[in-house]
Amino acid sequence: MQSDENSDFMDEQVTQKSQNYEEEDKCHCTKGCSTHSCSCFKFGSGCNSSCGCSTSCQNMFNHLDYFFGENTKCTANPCFSKWLDKNITSTNGFEMIDRDKLRRRIMKCFKYSGISEDDEDFEEWMKEWKTIKEDKKLVHMQQLFQMLLANDTTEYYYSFCENNIYENDCHWHCRTCQKCMSWREWHCTQCNKCTYGASLPCERCGKY
């Protein structure tokens, strides 16, 4: 019986984590779209023609092609969208971010050298980067951003919280707490805070 209860809890915990990524197809805003009340903005994605905001839209995530390249439909992963929200104050503010500086920041982090040697996709990217021509660097850089800053493109993501690269199965970014968490932590909806112990009750309220 205990194992069934733990299994039920684990299913619930996974559901709570997955809600972190449950993006709606469109927002119902009538203006603005510049705050977390906009469902598109909340999940780090741009608005589209089916949204209610139309020409009044000020969602900065409409301009993610600055990082991910043209003709891509990538959305910013939770940690990247939080970092952008914190550092950008206007819809055209992305241009204030030095993309090469961001690339260097990622490549200097502790775990980058490891995945660039162990993962075929990153190994291939690195091999090409070392010999690439200057006029091709931006597009190649944007491919790296797609691999580490976008949702569901590789098994890894770059954590701005910890300045490191993590596996999606081992860490996740809680949109509510605005922090990267270990897979052992889950978000308690009663306390509205994350708590430790994948099979344990909340350390604050004692509830599952």
GROMACS elastic network, one bead per residue, 0.5 to 0.9 nm:
[ bonds ]
;  ai    aj funct       b0    kb
    1     4     6  0.51533   500
    1     5     6  0.63680   500
    1     6     6  0.87397   500
    2     5     6  0.50707   500
    2     6     6  0.62279   500
    2     7     6  0.85428   500
    3     6     6  0.50151   500
    3     7     6  0.60350   500
    3     8     6  0.85444   500
    4     8     6  0.61096   500
    4     9     6  0.85478   500
    5     8     6  0.50442   500
    5     9     6  0.61616   500
    5    10     6  0.85953   500
    6    10     6  0.60687   500
    6    11     6  0.85646   500
    6   199     6  0.61034   500
    6   200     6  0.84850   500
    7    10     6  0.50842   500
    7    11     6  0.62322   500
    7    12     6  0.86189   500
    7   199     6  0.84569   500
    8    11     6  0.51582   500
    8    12     6  0.62734   500
    8    13     6  0.86589   500
    9    13     6  0.60264   500
    9    14     6  0.85543   500
    9   198     6  0.84915   500
    9   199     6  0.67662   500
    9   200     6  0.86265   500
    9   201     6  0.89941   500
    9   208     6  0.68784   500
   10    14     6  0.61094   500
   10    15     6  0.84587   500
   10   198     6  0.69228   500
   10   199     6  0.64364   500
   11    14     6  0.51945   500
   11    15     6  0.61916   500
   11    16     6  0.87057   500
   12    16     6  0.61957   500
   12    17     6  0.86637   500
   12   208     6  0.86078   500
   13    16     6  0.50230   500
   13    17     6  0.62699   500
   13    18     6  0.85773   500
   13   186     6  0.62765   500
   13   187     6  0.78512   500
   13   188     6  0.89504   500
   13   198     6  0.73990   500
   13   199     6  0.85929   500
   13   208     6  0.86117   500
   14    17     6  0.50564   500
   14    18     6  0.60373   500
   14    19     6  0.86017   500
   14   186     6  0.83417   500
   15    19     6  0.61929   500
   15    20     6  0.89098   500
   16    19     6  0.52527   500
   16    20     6  0.71092   500
   16   186     6  0.73759   500
   16   187     6  0.68003   500
   16   188     6  0.84529   500
   16   189     6  0.85618   500
   17    20     6  0.54348   500
   17    21     6  0.77904   500
   17   172     6  0.81812   500
   17   174     6  0.78211   500
   17   186     6  0.68974   500
   17   187     6  0.73803   500
   18    21     6  0.55264   500
   18    22     6  0.66008   500
   19    23     6  0.83955   500
   20    23     6  0.83826   500
   20    43     6  0.83238   500
   20    78     6  0.80684   500
   20   173     6  0.81327   500
   20   174     6  0.66555   500
   20   175     6  0.62754   500
   20   176     6  0.84087   500
   21    43     6  0.70138   500
   21    77     6  0.87182   500
   21    78     6  0.80195   500
   21   151     6  0.88158   500
   21   175     6  0.89069   500
   22    43     6  0.79951   500
   23    26     6  0.84618   500
   23    39     6  0.71611   500
   23    40     6  0.71327   500
   23    42     6  0.84072   500
   23    43     6  0.59794   500
   23    44     6  0.89923   500
   23    45     6  0.85640   500
   24    27     6  0.71491   500
   24    39     6  0.65713   500
   24    40     6  0.70765   500
   24    43     6  0.85408   500
   25    39     6  0.88347   500
   25    40     6  0.80478   500
   25    48     6  0.88081   500
   25    50     6  0.83561   500
   25    51     6  0.83757   500
   26    39     6  0.72849   500
   26    40     6  0.65915   500
   26    47     6  0.68220   500
   26    48     6  0.69918   500
   26    49     6  0.86200   500
   26    50     6  0.62432   500
   26    52     6  0.78731   500
   27    33     6  0.84148   500
   27    38     6  0.60373   500
   27    39     6  0.53783   500
   27    40     6  0.58944   500
   27    41     6  0.87288   500
   27    47     6  0.72004   500
   27    48     6  0.86443   500
   27    50     6  0.81256   500
   27    51     6  0.50300   500
   27    52     6  0.62602   500
   27    53     6  0.76185   500
   28    38     6  0.75124   500
   28    39     6  0.80463   500
   28    51     6  0.59359   500
   28    53     6  0.69409   500
   29    32     6  0.72362   500
   29    33     6  0.64569   500
   29    37     6  0.82832   500
   29    38     6  0.63547   500
   29    39     6  0.86218   500
   29    51     6  0.73334   500
   29    52     6  0.52478   500
   29    53     6  0.51363   500
   29    54     6  0.89362   500
   29    57     6  0.85973   500
   30    33     6  0.82655   500
   30    51     6  0.89041   500
   30    52     6  0.55912   500
   30    54     6  0.78933   500
   30    56     6  0.77977   500
   30    57     6  0.85331   500
   31    34     6  0.87955   500
   31    52     6  0.79823   500
   31    53     6  0.51963   500
   31    54     6  0.79349   500
   31    55     6  0.84876   500
   31    56     6  0.53194   500
   31    57     6  0.61270   500
   31    58     6  0.80636   500
   32    35     6  0.77630   500
   32    38     6  0.83945   500
   32    53     6  0.70930   500
   32    56     6  0.59918   500
   32    57     6  0.51410   500
   32    58     6  0.51900   500
   32    59     6  0.71718   500
   33    36     6  0.78786   500
   33    37     6  0.74542   500
   33    38     6  0.51609   500
   33    39     6  0.84138   500
   33    40     6  0.78738   500
   33    41     6  0.65784   500
   33    47     6  0.83716   500
   33    53     6  0.71624   500
   33    56     6  0.82619   500
   33    57     6  0.56268   500
   33    58     6  0.54393   500
   33    59     6  0.50137   500
   33    60     6  0.85318   500
   34    37     6  0.81621   500
   34    38     6  0.71229   500
   34    41     6  0.68460   500
   34    57     6  0.77947   500
   34    58     6  0.54777   500
   34    59     6  0.50588   500
   34    60     6  0.71479   500
   34    90     6  0.88298   500
   34    91     6  0.85838   500
   35    38     6  0.59639   500
   35    39     6  0.89408   500
   35    41     6  0.66110   500
   35    42     6  0.74054   500
   35    59     6  0.80860   500
   36    39     6  0.67188   500
   36    40     6  0.82967   500
   36    41     6  0.59095   500
   36    43     6  0.84867   500
   37    40     6  0.88156   500
   37    41     6  0.77824   500
   37    42     6  0.70776   500
   38    41     6  0.52746   500
   38    42     6  0.60766   500
   38    43     6  0.88176   500
   38    59     6  0.85300   500
   39    42     6  0.50163   500
   39    43     6  0.64430   500
   39    44     6  0.88423   500
   39    45     6  0.87506   500
   40    43     6  0.54296   500
   40    44     6  0.63950   500
   40    45     6  0.52145   500
   40    46     6  0.60658   500
   40    47     6  0.59745   500
   40    59     6  0.80831   500
   40    61     6  0.83004   500
   41    44     6  0.51680   500
   41    45     6  0.58386   500
   41    46     6  0.67891   500
   41    47     6  0.78354   500
   41    59     6  0.62158   500
   41    60     6  0.77816   500
   41    61     6  0.66814   500
   41    81     6  0.87053   500
   42    45     6  0.77326   500
   42    78     6  0.89355   500
   42    81     6  0.83985   500
   42   175     6  0.85550   500
   43    46     6  0.89138   500
   43    75     6  0.78874   500
   43    76     6  0.76893   500
   43    77     6  0.79210   500
   43    78     6  0.69748   500
   43    81     6  0.76258   500
   43   175     6  0.86632   500
   44    60     6  0.89270   500
   44    61     6  0.60992   500
   44    75     6  0.57664   500
   44    77     6  0.67331   500
   44    78     6  0.68659   500
   44    80     6  0.82088   500
   44    81     6  0.52035   500
   44    82     6  0.82146   500
   45    59     6  0.84889   500
   45    60     6  0.87416   500
   45    61     6  0.52966   500
   45    62     6  0.69203   500
   45    64     6  0.81218   500
   45    73     6  0.88803   500
   45    74     6  0.77951   500
   45    76     6  0.64311   500
   45    81     6  0.86420   500
   46    59     6  0.64456   500
   46    60     6  0.72888   500
   46    63     6  0.72868   500
   46    64     6  0.76989   500
   46    75     6  0.75439   500
   47    50     6  0.80936   500
   47    51     6  0.62558   500
   47    52     6  0.89944   500
   47    53     6  0.80671   500
   47    54     6  0.87453   500
   47    57     6  0.77690   500
   47    59     6  0.69907   500
   47    61     6  0.77405   500
   47    62     6  0.62586   500
   48    51     6  0.55803   500
   48    52     6  0.89011   500
   48    53     6  0.89020   500
   48    54     6  0.83231   500
   48    62     6  0.84636   500
   49    52     6  0.81015   500
   49    53     6  0.87463   500
   49    54     6  0.70634   500
   50    53     6  0.88304   500
   50    54     6  0.84786   500
   51    54     6  0.67684   500
   52    57     6  0.89474   500
   53    56     6  0.57513   500
   53    57     6  0.52992   500
   53    58     6  0.87800   500
   54    57     6  0.59687   500
   55    58     6  0.85902   500
   57    60     6  0.88665   500
   57    62     6  0.89632   500
   58    61     6  0.87860   500
   58    62     6  0.82671   500
   58    90     6  0.81947   500
   58    91     6  0.61395   500
   59    62     6  0.58361   500
   59    63     6  0.83379   500
   59    90     6  0.89293   500
   59    91     6  0.65724   500
   60    63     6  0.59777   500
   60    64     6  0.78501   500
   60    84     6  0.89925   500
   60    85     6  0.86726   500
   60    88     6  0.84635   500
   60    89     6  0.88578   500
   60    90     6  0.69411   500
   60    92     6  0.72022   500
   60    93     6  0.80123   500
   60    94     6  0.81292   500
   61    64     6  0.54607   500
   61    65     6  0.89275   500
   61    75     6  0.79644   500
   61    76     6  0.79547   500
   61    81     6  0.83863   500
   61    91     6  0.79766   500
   62    65     6  0.80210   500
   62    91     6  0.82541   500
   63    66     6  0.61593   500
   63    67     6  0.83884   500
   63    91     6  0.77240   500
   63    92     6  0.78674   500
   63    94     6  0.77501   500
   64    67     6  0.55409   500
   64    68     6  0.61045   500
   64    69     6  0.76890   500
   64    70     6  0.87610   500
   64    72     6  0.88563   500
   64    73     6  0.88066   500
   64    74     6  0.77056   500
   64    75     6  0.75098   500
   64    76     6  0.77086   500
   64    94     6  0.82671   500
   65    70     6  0.51449   500
   65    71     6  0.76007   500
   65    72     6  0.69665   500
   65    73     6  0.84835   500
   65    74     6  0.83599   500
   65   142     6  0.87598   500
   66    69     6  0.59716   500
   66    70     6  0.77584   500
   66    94     6  0.70923   500
   66    95     6  0.76624   500
   66    99     6  0.87397   500
   66   142     6  0.82569   500
   67    70     6  0.89914   500
   67    94     6  0.85169   500
   67    99     6  0.74181   500
   67   141     6  0.84560   500
   67   142     6  0.56278   500
   67   143     6  0.87614   500
   67   145     6  0.64844   500
   67   146     6  0.78344   500
   67   149     6  0.88707   500
   68    71     6  0.88676   500
   68    72     6  0.67391   500
   68    73     6  0.85176   500
   68    74     6  0.69053   500
   68    75     6  0.88939   500
   68   139     6  0.84541   500
   68   141     6  0.86650   500
   68   143     6  0.67250   500
   68   144     6  0.85350   500
   68   145     6  0.61725   500
   68   146     6  0.55707   500
   68   149     6  0.87020   500
   68   150     6  0.80467   500
   69    72     6  0.62460   500
   69   138     6  0.87542   500
   69   139     6  0.67697   500
   69   142     6  0.58936   500
   69   143     6  0.78483   500
   69   146     6  0.86177   500
   70    73     6  0.87185   500
   74    77     6  0.89959   500
   74   146     6  0.72292   500
   74   150     6  0.58669   500
   74   151     6  0.68564   500
   74   152     6  0.88629   500
   74   153     6  0.85266   500
   75    81     6  0.86834   500
   75   149     6  0.85210   500
   75   150     6  0.54937   500
   75   151     6  0.58265   500
   75   152     6  0.89966   500
   76    79     6  0.79884   500
   76    80     6  0.58231   500
   76    81     6  0.53856   500
   76   146     6  0.87919   500
   76   149     6  0.60325   500
   76   151     6  0.59627   500
   77    80     6  0.53932   500
   77    81     6  0.60460   500
   77    82     6  0.86152   500
   77   148     6  0.85008   500
   77   149     6  0.57467   500
   77   152     6  0.81033   500
   77   157     6  0.79712   500
   77   173     6  0.86032   500
   78    81     6  0.52104   500
   78    82     6  0.61819   500
   78    83     6  0.86834   500
   78   149     6  0.87675   500
   78   150     6  0.86808   500
   78   151     6  0.79626   500
   78   172     6  0.84834   500
   78   173     6  0.59688   500
   78   174     6  0.75078   500
   78   175     6  0.63831   500
   78   178     6  0.84811   500
   79    82     6  0.51888   500
   79    83     6  0.62781   500
   79    84     6  0.87334   500
   79   149     6  0.80741   500
   79   157     6  0.86694   500
   79   158     6  0.79059   500
   79   159     6  0.61663   500
   79   160     6  0.63852   500
   79   161     6  0.73413   500
   79   172     6  0.85318   500
   79   173     6  0.57959   500
   79   174     6  0.82538   500
   79   175     6  0.79634   500
   79   178     6  0.76711   500
   79   179     6  0.76088   500
   79   180     6  0.72596   500
   80    83     6  0.50341   500
   80    84     6  0.61654   500
   80    85     6  0.85246   500
   80   149     6  0.59726   500
   80   150     6  0.78675   500
   80   158     6  0.79664   500
   80   159     6  0.75788   500
   80   160     6  0.69158   500
   81    84     6  0.50716   500
   81    85     6  0.60193   500
   81    86     6  0.85417   500
   81   149     6  0.87443   500
   82    85     6  0.50417   500
   82    86     6  0.61766   500
   82    87     6  0.86762   500
   82   160     6  0.88606   500
   82   175     6  0.79274   500
   82   178     6  0.70871   500
   83    86     6  0.51479   500
   83    87     6  0.61880   500
   83    88     6  0.84191   500
   83   160     6  0.68534   500
   83   161     6  0.84778   500
   84    87     6  0.51411   500
   84    88     6  0.55669   500
   84    89     6  0.88596   500
   84    94     6  0.82187   500
   85    88     6  0.56374   500
   85    89     6  0.74864   500
   86    89     6  0.78903   500
   87    93     6  0.86898   500
   87    97     6  0.89537   500
   88    91     6  0.79576   500
   88    92     6  0.86012   500
   88    93     6  0.54438   500
   88    94     6  0.67700   500
   88    96     6  0.82487   500
   88    97     6  0.87077   500
   89    92     6  0.85420   500
   89    93     6  0.62962   500
   90    94     6  0.81699   500
   91    94     6  0.74044   500
   92    95     6  0.63925   500
   92    96     6  0.82266   500
   93    96     6  0.54654   500
   93    97     6  0.75772   500
   94    97     6  0.55401   500
   94    98     6  0.87014   500
   95    98     6  0.73625   500
   95    99     6  0.86958   500
   97   100     6  0.88681   500
   97   101     6  0.81279   500
   97   102     6  0.77904   500
   98   101     6  0.52643   500
   98   102     6  0.63491   500
   98   103     6  0.87482   500
   99   103     6  0.61345   500
   99   104     6  0.86522   500
   99   138     6  0.84968   500
   99   141     6  0.81130   500
   99   142     6  0.86781   500
  100   104     6  0.61871   500
  100   105     6  0.85574   500
  100   138     6  0.83773   500
  100   141     6  0.77815   500
  101   104     6  0.50806   500
  101   105     6  0.61846   500
  101   106     6  0.87512   500
  102   105     6  0.50242   500
  102   106     6  0.63743   500
  102   107     6  0.87268   500
  103   106     6  0.52728   500
  103   107     6  0.62485   500
  103   108     6  0.86505   500
  103   141     6  0.69913   500
  103   144     6  0.79688   500
  103   145     6  0.78407   500
  104   107     6  0.50906   500
  104   108     6  0.60065   500
  104   109     6  0.87284   500
  105   108     6  0.53420   500
  105   109     6  0.65944   500
  105   163     6  0.81316   500
  106   109     6  0.55482   500
  106   112     6  0.72413   500
  106   148     6  0.88535   500
  106   158     6  0.71267   500
  106   163     6  0.76210   500
  106   164     6  0.75301   500
  106   165     6  0.80584   500
  107   110     6  0.83504   500
  107   111     6  0.86245   500
  107   112     6  0.56380   500
  107   113     6  0.74928   500
  108   111     6  0.84400   500
  108   112     6  0.68600   500
  108   113     6  0.81596   500
  108   164     6  0.89443   500
  109   112     6  0.57267   500
  109   113     6  0.81083   500
  109   163     6  0.62184   500
  109   164     6  0.53424   500
  109   165     6  0.73242   500
  110   113     6  0.71455   500
  110   114     6  0.81614   500
  110   163     6  0.81763   500
  110   164     6  0.61767   500
  110   165     6  0.77754   500
  111   114     6  0.53134   500
  111   115     6  0.66067   500
  111   116     6  0.87642   500
  111   164     6  0.62945   500
  111   165     6  0.58048   500
  111   166     6  0.80429   500
  112   115     6  0.54597   500
  112   116     6  0.61027   500
  112   117     6  0.87114   500
  112   164     6  0.77268   500
  112   165     6  0.66218   500
  113   116     6  0.51559   500
  113   117     6  0.64143   500
  113   118     6  0.87556   500
  114   117     6  0.53909   500
  114   118     6  0.61538   500
  114   119     6  0.83319   500
  115   119     6  0.52830   500
  115   120     6  0.85842   500
  115   122     6  0.66260   500
  115   123     6  0.75788   500
  115   165     6  0.87237   500
  116   119     6  0.59018   500
  116   120     6  0.76475   500
  116   121     6  0.79969   500
  116   124     6  0.81209   500
  116   125     6  0.80849   500
  116   126     6  0.66409   500
  117   120     6  0.75659   500
  117   122     6  0.74011   500
  117   123     6  0.54735   500
  117   126     6  0.88723   500
  118   122     6  0.80178   500
  118   123     6  0.71294   500
  119   122     6  0.54910   500
  119   123     6  0.59320   500
  119   124     6  0.85647   500
  120   124     6  0.60164   500
  120   125     6  0.84929   500
  121   124     6  0.52144   500
  121   125     6  0.61853   500
  121   126     6  0.86739   500
  122   126     6  0.60524   500
  122   127     6  0.84751   500
  122   144     6  0.82506   500
  122   147     6  0.85466   500
  123   126     6  0.51780   500
  123   127     6  0.61380   500
  123   128     6  0.87184   500
  124   127     6  0.50868   500
  124   128     6  0.63045   500
  124   129     6  0.85747   500
  125   128     6  0.53463   500
  125   129     6  0.61256   500
  125   130     6  0.88826   500
  125   140     6  0.78883   500
  125   143     6  0.83655   500
  125   144     6  0.76196   500
  126   130     6  0.63703   500
  127   130     6  0.55857   500
  127   131     6  0.72241   500
  127   132     6  0.89010   500
  128   131     6  0.55662   500
  128   132     6  0.58140   500
  128   140     6  0.85404   500
  129   132     6  0.51670   500
  129   133     6  0.86142   500
  129   137     6  0.75157   500
  129   140     6  0.73175   500
  129   141     6  0.84161   500
  132   135     6  0.83768   500
  132   136     6  0.64851   500
  132   137     6  0.65123   500
  132   140     6  0.84824   500
  133   136     6  0.54509   500
  133   137     6  0.65347   500
  134   137     6  0.53709   500
  134   138     6  0.81752   500
  135   138     6  0.72180   500
  135   139     6  0.86450   500
  136   139     6  0.58559   500
  136   140     6  0.64560   500
  136   141     6  0.87472   500
  137   140     6  0.51175   500
  137   141     6  0.59128   500
  137   142     6  0.85470   500
  138   142     6  0.61683   500
  138   143     6  0.87000   500
  139   142     6  0.50770   500
  139   143     6  0.64442   500
  139   144     6  0.89970   500
  140   143     6  0.50657   500
  140   144     6  0.67081   500
  140   145     6  0.89489   500
  141   144     6  0.51770   500
  141   145     6  0.65087   500
  141   146     6  0.87846   500
  142   146     6  0.61850   500
  142   147     6  0.86457   500
  143   147     6  0.63052   500
  143   148     6  0.88698   500
  144   147     6  0.50276   500
  144   148     6  0.63503   500
  144   149     6  0.81132   500
  145   148     6  0.52846   500
  145   149     6  0.51349   500
  145   150     6  0.69299   500
  146   149     6  0.56400   500
  146   150     6  0.50827   500
  146   151     6  0.81800   500
  146   153     6  0.68169   500
  146   154     6  0.86206   500
  147   150     6  0.64387   500
  147   151     6  0.85438   500
  147   152     6  0.85543   500
  147   153     6  0.56317   500
  147   154     6  0.56801   500
  147   155     6  0.86463   500
  147   156     6  0.75090   500
  147   157     6  0.74082   500
  148   151     6  0.82155   500
  148   153     6  0.76795   500
  148   154     6  0.71800   500
  148   155     6  0.87348   500
  148   156     6  0.61383   500
  148   158     6  0.53069   500
  148   159     6  0.88488   500
  148   165     6  0.80515   500
  149   153     6  0.87490   500
  149   156     6  0.89502   500
  149   157     6  0.60591   500
  149   158     6  0.62163   500
  149   159     6  0.86437   500
  150   153     6  0.64275   500
  150   154     6  0.86737   500
  150   157     6  0.78110   500
  151   154     6  0.81836   500
  151   157     6  0.83559   500
  152   155     6  0.73345   500
  152   156     6  0.87081   500
  152   168     6  0.88826   500
  153   156     6  0.82380   500
  153   157     6  0.89939   500
  154   157     6  0.75561   500
  154   167     6  0.89265   500
  154   168     6  0.85135   500
  155   166     6  0.84979   500
  155   167     6  0.56723   500
  155   168     6  0.55418   500
  155   169     6  0.75647   500
  156   165     6  0.66588   500
  156   166     6  0.55229   500
  156   168     6  0.54363   500
  156   169     6  0.85024   500
  157   164     6  0.85834   500
  157   165     6  0.56716   500
  157   166     6  0.55865   500
  157   167     6  0.64559   500
  157   168     6  0.65667   500
  157   172     6  0.89346   500
  158   161     6  0.89262   500
  158   162     6  0.86276   500
  158   163     6  0.72141   500
  158   164     6  0.58604   500
  158   166     6  0.63944   500
  158   167     6  0.89359   500
  159   162     6  0.54675   500
  159   163     6  0.54619   500
  159   164     6  0.53651   500
  159   165     6  0.58628   500
  159   166     6  0.69781   500
  159   172     6  0.89744   500
  159   173     6  0.82147   500
  159   180     6  0.70240   500
  160   164     6  0.71463   500
  160   165     6  0.89153   500
  160   180     6  0.85475   500
  161   164     6  0.80969   500
  161   173     6  0.88515   500
  161   178     6  0.87527   500
  161   179     6  0.63975   500
  161   180     6  0.62354   500
  162   165     6  0.83353   500
  162   179     6  0.89821   500
  162   180     6  0.75293   500
  166   169     6  0.84281   500
  166   170     6  0.69507   500
  166   171     6  0.62341   500
  166   172     6  0.84365   500
  167   170     6  0.53277   500
  167   171     6  0.62390   500
  167   172     6  0.84845   500
  168   171     6  0.54607   500
  168   172     6  0.61800   500
  168   183     6  0.87696   500
  169   172     6  0.76087   500
  169   183     6  0.69092   500
  170   181     6  0.86380   500
  170   182     6  0.60498   500
  170   183     6  0.50110   500
  170   184     6  0.82283   500
  171   180     6  0.66925   500
  171   181     6  0.54708   500
  171   183     6  0.50597   500
  171   184     6  0.84451   500
  171   185     6  0.89407   500
  172   179     6  0.84169   500
  172   180     6  0.54703   500
  172   181     6  0.53066   500
  172   182     6  0.64895   500
  172   183     6  0.66783   500
  173   176     6  0.88867   500
  173   177     6  0.83395   500
  173   178     6  0.67884   500
  173   179     6  0.55101   500
  173   181     6  0.58139   500
  173   182     6  0.87064   500
  174   177     6  0.54599   500
  174   178     6  0.54387   500
  174   179     6  0.56109   500
  174   180     6  0.61590   500
  174   181     6  0.68443   500
  174   186     6  0.85874   500
  174   187     6  0.76159   500
  174   194     6  0.80400   500
  175   179     6  0.73065   500
  175   180     6  0.88885   500
  176   179     6  0.81656   500
  176   187     6  0.83580   500
  176   192     6  0.76744   500
  176   193     6  0.77395   500
  176   194     6  0.88145   500
  177   180     6  0.85526   500
  177   187     6  0.83624   500
  177   192     6  0.80325   500
  177   193     6  0.63758   500
  177   194     6  0.70497   500
  181   184     6  0.78828   500
  181   185     6  0.62211   500
  181   186     6  0.81304   500
  181   194     6  0.82862   500
  182   185     6  0.55334   500
  182   186     6  0.85072   500
  182   196     6  0.85801   500
  183   186     6  0.74622   500
  183   197     6  0.89704   500
  183   198     6  0.74773   500
  184   195     6  0.85611   500
  184   196     6  0.60134   500
  184   197     6  0.52886   500
  184   199     6  0.83716   500
  185   194     6  0.62741   500
  185   195     6  0.53837   500
  185   197     6  0.57200   500
  185   198     6  0.59585   500
  186   193     6  0.84162   500
  186   194     6  0.52549   500
  186   195     6  0.55821   500
  186   196     6  0.66587   500
  186   197     6  0.75136   500
  186   198     6  0.67293   500
  186   202     6  0.86939   500
  187   190     6  0.88834   500
  187   191     6  0.84255   500
  187   192     6  0.67389   500
  187   193     6  0.55957   500
  187   195     6  0.61822   500
  187   196     6  0.89389   500
  187   202     6  0.87339   500
  188   191     6  0.55956   500
  188   192     6  0.54400   500
  188   193     6  0.55624   500
  188   194     6  0.56962   500
  188   195     6  0.66501   500
  188   201     6  0.89714   500
  188   202     6  0.65583   500
  188   205     6  0.88401   500
  188   207     6  0.81448   500
  188   208     6  0.74732   500
  189   193     6  0.71585   500
  189   194     6  0.86128   500
  190   193     6  0.80817   500
  190   202     6  0.89656   500
  190   205     6  0.75789   500
  190   207     6  0.78686   500
  190   208     6  0.89792   500
  191   194     6  0.81701   500
  191   202     6  0.84410   500
  191   204     6  0.73651   500
  191   205     6  0.69794   500
  194   202     6  0.82939   500
  195   198     6  0.87010   500
  195   200     6  0.89457   500
  195   201     6  0.83686   500
  195   202     6  0.57109   500
  195   203     6  0.62005   500
  195   204     6  0.78539   500
  196   199     6  0.89731   500
  196   200     6  0.75439   500
  196   201     6  0.85949   500
  196   202     6  0.73487   500
  196   203     6  0.71383   500
  197   201     6  0.73451   500
  197   202     6  0.79196   500
  197   203     6  0.84869   500
  198   201     6  0.83981   500
  199   208     6  0.87853   500
  200   203     6  0.79984   500
  200   206     6  0.86516   500
  200   207     6  0.88688   500
  200   208     6  0.74069   500
  201   204     6  0.85701   500
  201   205     6  0.80010   500
  201   206     6  0.51349   500
  201   207     6  0.51499   500
  202   205     6  0.56461   500
  202   207     6  0.53568   500
  202   208     6  0.60855   500
  203   206     6  0.57300   500
  203   207     6  0.82394   500
  204   207     6  0.82253   500
  205   208     6  0.87628   500
